[in-house]
Amino acid sequence: MGDPGPPTAADVVRELVHRFHAGDQQSARRLYAPGFQIQQPSSFPHGGWHEGLEGMGEMAATFAEHWDREIDDPRILDAGDTAVQITTQTWTSKVTGRAATVDVVELFTVVDGCITEIRVFQQDTHLLLETLEPAR
């Protein structure tokens, strides 16, 4: 058998998901390139561009102030140096208890086996933000 070659973008994202599900956060962090960036919609409290593991941690902490989240099993597609991950997520407001379920598409850019960028697209940002508002 020949050399299988470098991992595809989808292989890297599948490995990231595997490591997170196994609770191996430290090992998962090694899949990110130094200075990688992640972008969330700017309308969210945790929105905008975040750089590196520190920035991602700050983003996650801000998210966690507002919501709990359940994520279904991801569907991961390979698109060259990009992997597309599609999940269905339920976000529940910690203040109001209101929940909303949306599909989320994430674009992972992978270079030399490391994630360099993640761009996140929630199906309905308005619906998710409405969970933070008291019921009328």
Disulfide bonds with the S-S distance in Angstrom:
none
